[in-house]
Every structure is written in structure tokens, then in C-alpha cells.
Amino acid sequence: MITEPRKLAIAESRGLRLFIISVSVIATICITCGFLGMSFYSRGLIREEMLNSARRNFTNIVLMRRWNADHGGVYVIKGPGVESNPYLDNPDITAVDGKVYTMKNPALMTREISELLNKEEGFFFHITSLKPLNPHNAPDERERTALLSFENGVREASWEQDIGGRVHYRYMAPLKVEQSCLACHAKQGYQVGDIRGGISISFQMSDVQKKLHSNTLTILGLATLTIVLVIGFIGIFFRGLIKKLEQARKALSALASTDQLTGLANRHALFERLGEEYARHKRNNQPLSIVMIDIDHFKSVNDTYGHATGDVVLGQVAKVVRAGVRKYDLAARFGGEEFLVLMPNSDLVMTEQTAERIRIAVESQILVDSTLGRMAITVSLGVATVRPGEDTEALLRRADAALYRAKADGRNRVAVEAA
């Protein structure tokens, strides 16, 4: 049988466990969201840096091309492996010393530098146009899409693309016609300020991906460690809290079920336990007995020695009673100077013997001694055992009747229930 306090304790324990789980889940969600935010922010910073790097490279390429165009092209010695640009009119010149030089215009110089960078660094760029003079400058599908968007006012484009089995970051911005460009492109109908193409910049993302992967693993590790530590601290905190609550609950339970003067169970606790033991008696058909105890001439103790002394006597008798019963018996203060001992699984003979030991112990151990005189303390006891079909009220009445008979017969004696 689960008692009401036990039910409340179980409900409280469940509620507290649910609260701890809820706090842990909320903390986990908050920490996870925080670290996910850090991860996304970090990824955003890395991608922003890639975009800024591509913009800087684009600007450098444009300035390099402008320098070339402002100087009317750059001539280099036409040696082995150096070919003339077939798309230029008269690209070669012969110096007075007989050496042949060929012009590297901005487009050709851009392509050759890109080829060198791609070979050395895995970084390349491509000048392209919707109306290219050189077929090498024809746009691919993504570049064409970007070029068309530039004509509609888009300022730049970026995307990720698989090239040769490797992921590349690609950036593209438009090229506008400058005065120096008209020397080669005026025949195409361009005017200064027109968008005549664009430059796409491509570089491998393997290093970036490694950084992103490493960053993700680091953040994941920190998030896991933080969650473990936070949940651990929550567990430690609530474990201590649960322990304190349990101690407080026990203390409150003791206060609610204990007589403060004698330290024995109070009347409420007595009747609760009596109900439990009676139910067990009904199930198992085991004997259930009680001993009702009353201090003889207790009023004289109070009148002669004062209530403070009377309280001391009550405490002393309570100690003797508690010491005289078994561990699983219940000794309680029944009211005033009366005590009651509940003895499960104890028949009438065993209960009477216990009562007699208590009577002798009180008589031999407790003595009031003061300037007003000496007074030995004795008790009268009534014993009763549950009969078939009898309820607890009837049991108490018969024990009380036996106690009354013990007093009527001269006190300081044990009386057993009437047959």
C-alpha cells in the first residue's frame, strides 16, 4: 500500500526528473543553436573572404590590362614557343639589330598569365565575351549566363562549379570599354562605357574546404564538450538540490509524524500505520496487537512538581517504551499521558510479555526526586489483539477497556482484553 506522502514524493520526483530533462534539452538546443550560428557565421566569413579575394584579383587583372592597353601593347622577343597573335594586324616588328618582336595585347597577355598561374597555383582567369574575336574567349554556359545578367545591370556573379573533378570557386564581373580598347574593338561597334565582356576568376576550393571541414569539426567538438559540461553541471546541481529536498522532505515528514515532546510517532502517524497494518492483517491473516499505556497519577506529578517536570517524565517514559519494543513495532503518543504500541505479527501472549517488560522497566528506572519529595513513576497497560471480523475501532475500544480494568485493579499492572 502506497501512502499519500509516498505518492507525493513519487510525483515530486517524477516532476523534478522531467524538469531536469527539460532544462537539459533546452540547454542542449540553445548551445547547439549557438554553435551552429558560429559555424554558419564562420562559413560566411570564409566565403566573404573568397569573394573579396576574387574581387581584388579581378581589379588587379583589370589594372594590368589597362597598363598594357595604355602602352599600346607589350612587345616581346619572338623566340622558340612564342607565336604571333593571329587576331592582330601586323603584330610583329623587326628591330635594327634584326631581332623580331611580337605584340602581346591585353587579351593575349591575360590568357598567358592565366595559363601560368593555373599550372603553378591552380588559379586561372578567363576573359570572355558574347562577341569574341578569339574563339578561346568564347564563354561557357555559366559565363554566358553571367554576361547576359551584366547587360541587365547585375554588377557581379559568383558560384561553385566542378571542373576536372575538383570544386572551384568562380567569380565574374563585367569589362567595360575604355578609350584604349577601341583600337581593337571599335570595329565591333563598341563605344566607351559599353559592356563588352567579362573576366571570370576560378580557384580550387580544396584548401577552403579543408578549412571549413576543420572549422566544422572544431565547432562540433566544442559544442559537444560544452553540452557535456553544461549537462554535467546541471546534473551535479540538481543532484545536490534533490538531496537537499529529500532531506527537507524527511525532516518535514518527521515533523508531521512525530510528537515533538516525546519523539515518538504522533496520533496521525499512529492511525496511518494502524490502517496499513490492519490491511496487511486482513491479507495475510497474521496477528495484530496493541498495548495502551497510561502513566499512573500523572496529574499528581504536574500538581506537585510542575508541568516542566511532567514533561520530563513523559520523555523518560517514552524512552523506556521505545526501548522495550521491536524495531518494526510502532510506539506512539496517543494523547496526554497515554501511549500506544502497535505490534504487527504479535499474538496475545507475546504482546502481554512485552507490556510486562515495559511496566517493570518504568517502575525500576523512573523516579521523581526533588525538595518536594520522592515519587516513583508507574504505568498501567491494556493489551488487545484483533479478533476475526473486528475493525480497528473495536480493537482500540477493547484495549482501552483493558487499560481501565488495570487502573481499577490498583494500577501498575497489565490487563489483557476480556474474553
N, C-alpha and C positions, 0 to 999 in steps of 0.2 A: 504493500500500500504506500503510495507516494503522498507525503504530507503536503499541505498548502505551502509552507515555507520552502520545501524542496522543489515544488513546482515553480515557485517564483524564482528560485536560484537557477533552475534549469533554463527558464525563459530568459532570465537576465544574461546567463552565459551564452545562449544562442544569439541573443541580440548583440552582445558585445563582440562575439566572433564575426557576425555579419557586418558590424561596424568596422572592425579591423580589416576584413576583406575589402569592404567598400573603400576605406581610406587607402589601402594598398593599391587597389585597382585605379583609383583616381590619381594617386601619386605616380603610378606607372604610366598612365595615359598622359599626364602633364609632362613628365620627364621625356617620354617618347616624342611627344609633340615638340617639346623644346629642342631636343637634339635633331629631330627631323627638320625643324626650321633652320637650325645651324647648318645642317647638311645642304639643304636647298640654297641657303644664303651663300655658303662656301662655293657650291657649284655655280651659282650665279656670278660670284666674284671671278671665278676662274674663266667662265665663258665671257664675262665682260672684259677680262684681260686679253683673251684671244681676239675679241672684236677690236679692242684698242690697238693691239699689236698689228692686226691686219690693216687697220686704218693708217697707222704710221708707215707701214711698208708701202701702202698704196701712195701715200703722199711723197715718200722718197722716190718711188718709181716715176711719179709724175714730174718731180723736180729734175730727176736725172734725164728724162726725155726732153724736158723743156730746155735744159742746158744744151743737149745735143742739137735740138732744133734751132735754138738761138744762134748756134755757131755754124748753122748750115750743114750739119752732119759732121761725123768724125772720120778721117781717113786713116787707114791702117795699111801697113805693107802687105802686099798680096803675095804671101808665101805659100808653102805647102798647106793644104787644108783650108785655105782662105779663098772663098769664092765670091764672085761679084753678085750683087743683088740684081736679079733679072727683072725686077719690077721698077727699077730706076733708069732714067735716061742718062746715058754716059756716066756710069758710076765710077769708072777708072780714070786715073790720071798718071802721067809719067813724069817723074822728076828729072831735073837736069843731069843727075848722076845716073839716069837710066832705070832707077827703081820704080816699080809700078805700085801705086796706091789705089785702094778701092774704098768707096764710101760706106760707112755704117750709119744708116739713117736711124731715127729713134725706134722705129718698129723692129728693125733687124737687131739693133743693139739690145733692145728689151728681150727679144726671143733668145739670143745667145747667152745673155746673163742668166736668164731663167733656166736654160739648159745646164749651165754650170752649177747653179745653186741646187737644182734638182739632183744632180749627180753627187754633190758633196754633202748637202744638208737635207735632202728630201723636201725641199721647199721650192715651189715654182710659181710663176705667174704667166698669164696669157692675155695678150692684147687681142681684142676681137671686135667685130663689127657686124652689123646686119648687111653691110655692103662692103665686104673686104676686097682689097686689091690682091692680096696674097691668100691663096686657099688655106695656108696654115693658120690664118687668122679667123677662119670660119668658127662660129660659136657652136658649142654642143647644146643639147636640149635645154639644160638648166641655164646656161649662159644666155641662150636666146630668150628664155622666159624673163630673165633679169633685164636684158636690153629693152624688151618691149615695155617692161614696167617703168624703166627710166624715162621712156618717151611720154609716159603718163604722169610724170612728176615724182616718182619714187627716187629717193636720194641714194640708197644703198641696199644691198641684199646679202644675206649670209645663209649658209646651210651646211649640213653634213652629208658627205657622199662617199660611197665605196669606190675607190679607184685602185685597180690592181690587187684586190683582196684586202686593202687597208683603208680604214676610215680616215678621211681627210676633212679638215675644216676649210670651207671655201667662203671667200668674201669677194664681192664685186661692187664696183662703183663706176659711174659714167665718166667718160672722157669728153671734154668739151673742146670745140675747135678754137684754137688760138691763132693769132696772126701768122706765127711761124709755121703752122700746119698747112696753110693754104698753098704752099709751094708744091706739095704733093697731092693735096686733096681738093683743091679748088675746082678741078675738072669734074669732080663728083657732085658739084652743086652745093657744097657746104659753105656756110658763112660763119664768121666769128660768133661764138656762143652756142652754135648748134651742138647737139649730142651726136657724135659720130661713131661711138662705140663705147667700150669699157675695158677695164682691166680686172681680170679675176685672179685672186691670190689663193693659193692652195698650200696647206702644210699638213703633215701627218699628225694625227691626234694620239699616237701611241704614248708619248710622254704625258700628255694631258690626261689620257685615260688612266695611266698608272697613278698619276697624282689623285685623280678623282676616286679611283679604287682604294688607294691608300688612305685618302681622307675619309672615305665611307667606312672603312674598317676601323679607323681610329675613333670616329664618332660613335660607331656601333659598340666598340669596346668600352668607351667612356660612358655611353648610355647604359650598357649592361651593368658596369661597375656601380654607377650611380644608383640604378634601380635596386641592385642587391643591397647596397649600403643603406639606402633610404628605408627599404622594406625591413632590413635587419634592425635599424634604429627604431622603426615603428614597432616591430615585434618585441624588442627589448623594453621599450617604453610601456607598451600595453601589457606585457607580461608582469612588469612591476606594478602597473596600475591594477591588473586583475588580482595580483597577490594582495595588494593593499585593500581592494574591495572585498576580497574573500575574508581577510582578517576583520575588516569592519563589519561584514555580514555576520561573521561568527560572534563578534563582540555584541552586535545588536541582538542576534538570536539568543545569546546568553542572557543579555539584559531582559529580553522579553520573556524568557522562560525560567529565570532564576529569581528566587526570593533574595532580596538584597541583604536582609539581616542575617539569615542563616546560611546562605549559599546553596541551599537545596533547591530542587525544582519548585516552581510556584504552582498555584492551583490550576492555571490554564495549561501548563505543560503536563501536569498530572493527568488531567482529563483527556488530553490529546493522546498521551501514551496509553492510558487505560482503554480508550477506544481501539487503538491499534492492537493491543494485546488481547482484548476481548474478541476481535475479529480473527486473530490467529488461533485463539482457543476454539472458536467455532469451526475453523477449517481443520485443525489438527486434533481436536478433542484432547488437548493437553490441559492439565490443571492450571488454574489461575487463582491466586490467593492474595489477600491484602491483610495488612496489620495496621490498625488505627491506634494511635498513641496520644495520650493526654498527660501533661505534667500535673502531678498532684499538688494541690494547694498553691497553684501559681499566683493566684490573687494575693495570697499572704506574702509571697516573695515581693511583689510590687509594692504592697502596702507597707511592708516592714523595711525593705532595703531600697526601695525606689525603682522607677522604671528602667533606669540605666543598668542596674544590677539584673533586673528581669531580662533585659535584652542580652546580657552576658550569659545568663542561664539558658536562654533559648539557643544561643550559639553553641554552647557546650553540649547541650542535649543533641543538637543537630549533628555535631561531630561524632558523638557516640553512635547515633542511629546510622549514619553513613558508614562508619567503620564496621558495623555489625551485619551488614547485608552483602550480598554478592555483587559483582561488578555489573551484571546485567539487570539487577533489581533497581527500582527507582524509589529513592527516598525524597519525599516532598513535604513542604509545609502546607498543611491542609487549611489552617486558619487559626489565628490567635496562638494558643499554646498547644495546638493539636498538630500532629504529624501523621503521615500515612506512608506506608511502604507497600509498593506494588511488586509482587513476586511471581513472575511467569514460571510455568513448569515447576511449581512447588505445591505439593499436596498439603493437607491439613496438619499432618504430623510434623513435617519439615518446617512448615510456617510457624507452628506453635513453638518449636525448639528455637527458631531464630528469635521470636518475640521474647522468649525467656532469657536468652543471652543478652538481648538489649536491655531488658529490665534490670538484670544483675549488674551490667556494666554501668548503667546510670546510677544505681544505688551506691556502687562502690567507688565511683570516680568523681561525682559532683557533690560539692559541699559549699554552701554559702557561709562565709565566716567573716564577721565584722564586729565592731564595737557594740552593735545592737543585739548580737547573739549569733548562735550557730544553727544552721538549718540544713539537714540532709535532703537532697532532691531525689524524688522517686517518680516513677511513671506508672500509669495503668494502661493496659493494652488489650484490644479486642481483635480476635482473629476470625476470618471467614474465608471460605473457598466457594467458587462459583458452582452452583448446582445445575443440573440439566434443565435447559429451557429458561434459565434465570437471566435477567439482564443486569447491567452494571448498577443501576439504581437499587435494585433489590439486594445486590451484594454489599453495597455501601450501607444500606439500612441494617443488615444483619451484623456487619462489623461494628457499627455504631451501637447497636443493641448489646453486643458482647462487651464493648468498652464500658457501657453504662452499668452492666452487671458487675464488671471488675471493680468499678468505683463503689458500687453499692455493697460489695462484699468486703470492703475495707481498704481498697486502693493498693498500690504497689504489688500488682499481681496481673497475671494473664488470664483472660477469659476467652473460651472458644465458643463459636456460634452455637446456638441452641439446636438440638436435633429436630 
